[in-house]
Amino acid sequence: MFAPVYLDHNATTPLDEGALEAMLPYLREQYGNASSRHEYGRAARRAIDDARQRVACALGAHPTEVIFTSGGSEANNLFLKGAAACRKPGLVAISAIEHPCVREPARQLAKTGWRLRELLVDAKCRVASADLRTSSPTDTPNLLSVMMANNETGVVQDLIPLLDGVKGTDVWCHSDAVQAFGKIPVNFRQLNAAGLHALTVSAHKIGGPKGAGALVLDKRVELAPLIAGGGHERGLRSGTENVAAIVGFGVAAERAVASLDLVSRHLSALQATLEIGLGALGASIFGAGAERLPNTSYFAVAGVDGETLVGKLDRAGFAVASGAACSSANPEISRVLQAMAVVPELARGAVRVSLGASNTSQQIHDFLAALAATLGDLKALRAVSA
C-alpha cells in the first residue's frame, strides 16, 4: 500500500512500539476498573500510579501534581475554566498565538464577566513581556496562559521574563507545553519556582496514544472540576480512567525524555538541511531568527497558495500541513501569522513541515525535489493562464 512520507508530527506522532507493548495487556486480559477493590481493580490502579510516576519524573514534577485528562484540550479547559470558577471575575490574559483550546475557553470566560486581553507578539512570534507590566491593579491579570512553543511556527517562548512581569501579584499562571514536551527540556519544578502554576501536556504528541493528557498543577491552586462524579484524579476529573492510554502515556513520556538529546540533534540536522533547501527555492520561513523547536519549519513561497501546495505534495507522496484554515465560503489565514503582521498574500501560502525521529536525510532531499518540481509546475500553470 502507498504510504506518503509523514512530515506532520506536530499534528500527531506514530505510536511508540514500547508504549504499544505496555498498553496491550490493558486492552486484553487486564481490563479491570481502577476504582474496583478486587485484584483486577488493584492491578489497574497500580498501572495508573506507575504511569503517573513516569509522567511526573519526565516533567520534573511530583506524582501528586499530575492530573490525567483525555488530552491537551481538556487540560487547558480544566485550568482556565476551573480556575475562573474559584476566583472573582477579573482579567484573563493569553497570548495572541494560543491554540484554539486556550483561546476559545478564554473567550467563553469573557462572556461571563471576565475581561480578556491578548498579549501581542513581534514579527518573530515572540510574546512581548513588556505587555504585561502595568501600574494599574485593574490591568494586572488574574489568570495568565502563554504557550511554551507555538504549534505552527515552532517558536519557543521565554517564559521566565513573562513570569517575572507578574511576580508579586495574585495571578495564576499556566502554559500549554503540548508542542514543547518531548522536543525541548521541560521542567515543571523549575518553572513552578519561577511562578508557573500549571502546565499542559499530551500523549499523542510524544509517541503515546490519543486520548490521554495531563494538567500538571501546583497543589496550592484551587480548581473546580469540569467533570463531576466519582471524584477521580483528586476530585478534579471524574470518570473511569482510560488505563491503557494512561499506561502508554507513561511509557512514551519516559522514552521521549530518555532519547531527547539524541533525537533533538537528529532533528536539528534535518531542519538545517530542509531550511537551506527552502531558502534556495525562495521560501520565507516564519519565525526564522527566533529560538524554535528543532523539528518545525513553517514557510511560504510568494504567489503560491498553501492549500494547493499541500494537496499537490500529498499526491507526490509527502504529508505536510497548511497554515491556513480555508473553506470556499469563509477563507481565513492563520491567526498566528496575522498576529505576526505577515502580509495576507504571503500568509495564505503557509505550509508547515514538522519532523519526527524516524525521518531521514534522504526523505528531506526527496521532499525538496518534489517541492521544487511542484513549484515549477505551478509557475508554468500561472504563465499559461496569464
C-alpha positions in Angstrom: 0.0 0.0 0.0 1.2 3.5 -0.8 2.3 5.4 2.3 3.3 9.1 2.0 6.4 10.3 3.8 5.0 11.6 7.1 6.1 15.2 7.8 3.3 16.3 10.1 4.5 15.3 13.6 3.1 18.4 15.3 -0.4 17.1 14.4 0.3 13.7 15.9 3.0 11.1 16.2 3.3 7.4 15.4 2.6 5.2 18.4 5.9 4.3 20.0 6.4 0.5 20.0 7.4 0.4 23.7 4.2 2.3 24.6 2.1 0.0 22.5 3.7 -3.1 24.1 3.0 -1.7 27.5 -0.7 -0.9 26.6 -1.6 -4.3 25.2 -2.2 -6.2 28.5 -4.7 -3.4 29.5 -6.6 -3.8 26.2 -6.8 -7.6 26.7 -6.6 -9.5 30.0 -6.0 -6.6 32.4 -9.4 -5.0 31.9 -10.2 -4.0 35.5 -11.8 -0.8 36.6 -9.2 1.1 38.7 -11.9 2.0 41.3 -12.8 -1.6 42.0 -11.5 -3.2 45.2 -10.7 -6.7 43.8 -7.4 -7.7 42.3 -8.4 -6.7 38.7 -9.1 -3.2 40.0 -6.0 -3.1 42.1 -3.9 -4.1 39.1 -5.4 -1.2 37.1 -4.7 1.2 39.9 -1.1 0.1 40.2 -0.7 0.7 36.5 -2.1 4.2 36.7 0.1 5.0 39.7 3.1 3.8 37.8 2.2 5.9 34.8 1.7 8.9 36.9 5.2 8.5 38.4 6.7 8.2 34.9 5.0 11.3 33.6 5.9 13.2 36.7 9.5 12.2 36.6 9.7 13.1 32.9 8.4 16.6 33.7 10.3 17.2 37.0 7.1 17.2 38.9 5.7 15.2 41.9 3.2 12.5 41.0 0.5 14.2 43.2 0.7 17.2 40.8 -0.2 15.1 37.7 -3.9 15.2 36.8 -4.7 12.8 33.9 -7.2 14.1 31.3 -8.4 13.0 27.8 -5.8 15.2 26.2 -4.4 18.7 25.9 -7.7 20.4 25.1 -9.3 19.2 28.2 -6.3 20.0 30.4 -6.3 23.6 29.0 -10.0 24.0 29.6 -9.7 22.5 33.1 -7.2 25.1 34.1 -8.9 28.2 32.6 -12.5 27.3 33.5 -11.6 25.5 36.7 -9.5 28.4 38.0 -12.1 31.0 36.9 -14.8 29.2 38.8 -12.8 29.7 42.0 -12.0 33.3 41.6 -13.9 36.6 41.3 -14.1 37.7 37.6 -11.2 39.8 36.6 -8.7 39.9 33.7 -7.6 36.8 31.8 -4.6 37.3 29.6 -3.5 34.9 26.9 -1.0 35.4 24.0 -2.3 36.2 20.6 -0.9 33.0 19.2 -2.6 30.5 21.5 -4.1 27.3 20.3 -7.9 27.4 20.0 -8.3 25.2 23.0 -6.9 28.1 25.1 -8.3 31.0 23.1 -11.9 29.7 22.9 -12.4 29.0 26.7 -10.8 32.4 27.4 -13.4 33.9 25.1 -16.2 32.0 26.9 -15.0 33.5 30.2 -15.2 36.9 28.6 -19.0 36.3 28.2 -19.4 35.5 31.9 -17.9 38.7 33.4 -14.2 38.2 32.8 -12.2 40.7 30.7 -9.9 39.2 28.0 -6.6 40.6 26.8 -4.5 39.1 24.1 -0.7 39.8 24.5 1.0 41.0 21.4 3.8 39.1 19.6 6.6 40.5 17.4 7.3 39.6 13.8 9.2 36.6 15.0 6.3 35.2 17.0 7.7 36.1 20.4 5.4 37.3 23.1 6.3 40.8 24.4 6.9 40.5 28.2 6.6 44.3 28.5 2.9 44.0 27.5 2.3 42.5 31.0 3.9 45.3 33.0 1.3 47.8 34.3 1.0 50.1 37.2 -2.8 49.7 37.4 -4.2 46.8 39.5 -7.2 46.6 37.2 -4.9 45.8 34.3 -3.0 43.1 36.2 -4.1 39.6 35.0 -5.9 37.2 37.4 -5.2 34.3 35.0 -2.4 34.1 32.5 -1.8 31.5 29.9 1.1 31.6 27.4 2.1 28.5 25.4 5.7 27.2 25.7 6.2 26.6 21.9 3.9 27.5 19.1 2.3 24.7 17.1 2.7 26.5 13.8 6.0 28.4 13.8 7.7 26.2 16.5 8.9 29.4 18.2 9.8 28.8 21.8 8.7 31.5 24.3 11.0 32.7 27.1 8.5 32.2 29.9 10.8 33.5 32.7 10.6 37.2 31.8 6.8 36.8 31.4 6.5 35.3 34.9 8.8 38.0 36.3 6.4 40.5 34.8 3.6 39.4 37.1 5.7 38.4 40.1 4.2 39.7 43.4 0.7 39.7 42.0 -2.2 37.3 42.6 -2.1 35.9 39.1 -2.3 32.1 38.4 0.0 31.3 35.5 -0.4 28.4 33.0 1.5 27.2 30.0 0.4 24.9 27.2 3.5 22.8 26.7 1.9 20.2 24.3 4.3 21.0 21.5 7.3 21.6 23.6 7.3 18.4 25.7 9.4 15.7 24.0 11.2 18.2 21.8 12.9 20.5 24.3 13.6 20.1 28.0 10.5 20.9 30.2 10.9 21.0 33.9 7.8 21.9 36.0 9.7 22.3 39.2 12.0 25.0 37.8 9.1 26.8 36.2 7.0 26.5 39.3 9.8 28.1 41.3 9.7 31.0 38.8 6.0 31.5 39.2 4.2 29.0 36.9 1.3 27.2 38.5 0.1 24.8 35.8 1.4 23.0 32.7 -0.4 21.1 29.9 1.0 18.0 28.1 -0.4 15.4 25.7 0.4 11.8 25.0 -0.1 11.6 21.2 2.5 14.4 20.5 5.3 12.3 22.1 4.7 8.8 20.7 1.9 8.0 23.1 -1.8 7.1 22.3 -4.6 9.6 21.5 -7.0 10.1 24.4 -4.5 10.8 27.2 -3.0 14.0 28.5 -2.3 15.7 31.8 -2.5 19.0 33.7 0.4 19.4 36.0 -0.8 21.5 38.8 0.6 23.3 41.8 -1.4 21.8 44.7 -1.8 25.2 46.2 -4.1 26.2 43.2 -7.8 25.6 43.7 -9.7 24.4 40.6 -13.3 23.4 40.1 -13.7 20.2 38.1 -15.1 20.3 34.5 -16.5 16.8 35.0 -18.1 16.0 38.4 -18.9 12.5 39.5 -16.9 9.9 41.4 -14.1 12.1 42.5 -11.3 10.6 40.4 -8.0 12.5 39.9 -8.1 14.3 43.2 -11.7 15.2 42.5 -10.7 17.3 39.5 -11.6 14.9 36.7 -14.2 12.3 37.4 -14.7 9.3 35.1 -13.4 5.8 34.7 -9.8 6.0 33.8 -8.6 5.0 30.3 -6.0 2.7 31.8 -4.4 1.5 28.6 -3.9 5.1 27.2 -2.5 6.3 30.6 -0.1 3.4 30.7 1.0 4.2 27.1 1.4 7.9 28.1 3.7 7.0 31.0 6.0 4.8 28.9 6.0 7.3 26.0 6.9 10.2 28.4 9.8 8.2 29.9 11.1 7.2 26.5 10.8 10.6 25.0 12.8 12.2 27.7 15.5 9.5 27.7 16.1 10.0 23.9 15.6 13.8 23.9 19.2 14.8 23.4 19.9 12.3 20.6 16.6 13.0 18.8 17.0 16.8 19.1 20.4 16.6 17.4 19.0 14.5 14.6 16.0 16.8 14.1 18.2 19.9 14.2 20.4 18.5 11.4 17.3 17.6 9.3 15.8 21.0 9.9 19.0 22.8 8.8 19.1 20.8 5.6 15.4 21.4 4.9 15.7 25.2 5.5 18.8 25.6 3.3 16.8 24.0 0.6 13.7 26.1 1.3 15.8 29.2 1.1 17.2 28.1 -2.3 13.7 27.8 -3.5 12.8 31.4 -2.4 10.7 30.4 0.6 10.2 32.7 3.6 10.5 30.9 6.9 8.2 32.3 9.6 9.9 32.8 13.0 13.4 32.5 11.5 16.0 34.1 13.8 14.0 33.2 17.0 14.5 30.1 19.1 12.4 27.4 17.6 11.6 23.7 18.1 14.2 21.6 16.3 11.6 19.8 14.2 9.3 22.7 12.9 9.7 24.7 9.7 6.8 27.0 8.7 7.3 28.6 5.3 5.6 30.1 2.3 6.6 30.9 -1.3 5.2 34.2 -2.6 2.4 33.7 -5.0 1.7 30.1 -4.1 -1.5 29.1 -2.2 -0.7 26.9 0.8 -3.7 24.6 0.5 -3.0 24.0 -3.2 0.7 23.2 -2.4 -0.3 20.8 0.4 -2.6 18.9 -1.8 -0.1 18.6 -4.6 2.7 17.5 -2.2 0.3 14.9 -0.7 -0.2 13.4 -4.2 3.5 13.5 -4.7 3.9 11.4 -1.5 4.6 13.9 1.3 2.2 14.5 4.2 2.5 18.1 5.4 0.1 20.7 6.8 -1.2 24.0 5.6 -1.2 27.0 7.9 -4.5 28.3 6.5 -7.9 27.1 7.7 -9.8 27.7 4.5 -13.1 27.0 3.1 -14.7 28.2 -0.1 -17.3 30.2 2.0 -15.0 31.6 4.6 -11.3 31.8 3.8 -9.1 32.7 6.7 -5.4 33.0 7.1 -3.5 31.7 10.2 -4.3 33.7 13.3 -0.7 33.2 14.3 0.6 34.8 11.1 -1.9 37.6 11.5 -0.6 38.3 15.0 2.9 38.4 13.5 1.7 41.0 11.0 2.6 38.8 8.0 1.0 40.2 4.8 -2.1 38.2 3.8 -0.7 37.4 0.4 2.2 35.6 1.9 0.3 34.1 4.9 -2.1 32.3 2.5 0.8 30.3 1.2 1.9 29.0 4.6 2.9 25.3 4.8 4.2 23.5 7.9 6.7 20.7 7.9 7.1 19.1 11.3 9.7 16.3 11.6 10.0 13.2 13.7 12.7 10.9 14.9 12.0 8.4 12.1 12.5 10.9 9.3 15.8 10.6 7.3 18.1 12.9 5.4 17.1 11.2 2.2 13.4 12.0 2.8 14.3 15.6 3.2 16.2 15.7 -0.1 13.3 13.9 -1.8 10.8 16.4 -0.3 12.8 19.3 -1.5 13.0 17.8 -5.0 9.2 17.2 -5.0 8.6 20.8 -3.8 10.9 22.2 -6.5 9.0 20.2 -9.2 5.6 21.2 -7.8 6.6 24.9 -7.6 7.8 24.6 -11.2 4.5 23.1 -12.3 2.5 25.8 -10.5 4.7 28.6 -12.1 4.2 27.1 -15.5 0.4 26.9 -15.0 0.3 30.5 -13.9 2.2 31.5 -17.0 -0.2 29.7 -19.3 -3.3 31.2 -17.6 -1.9 34.7 -17.5 
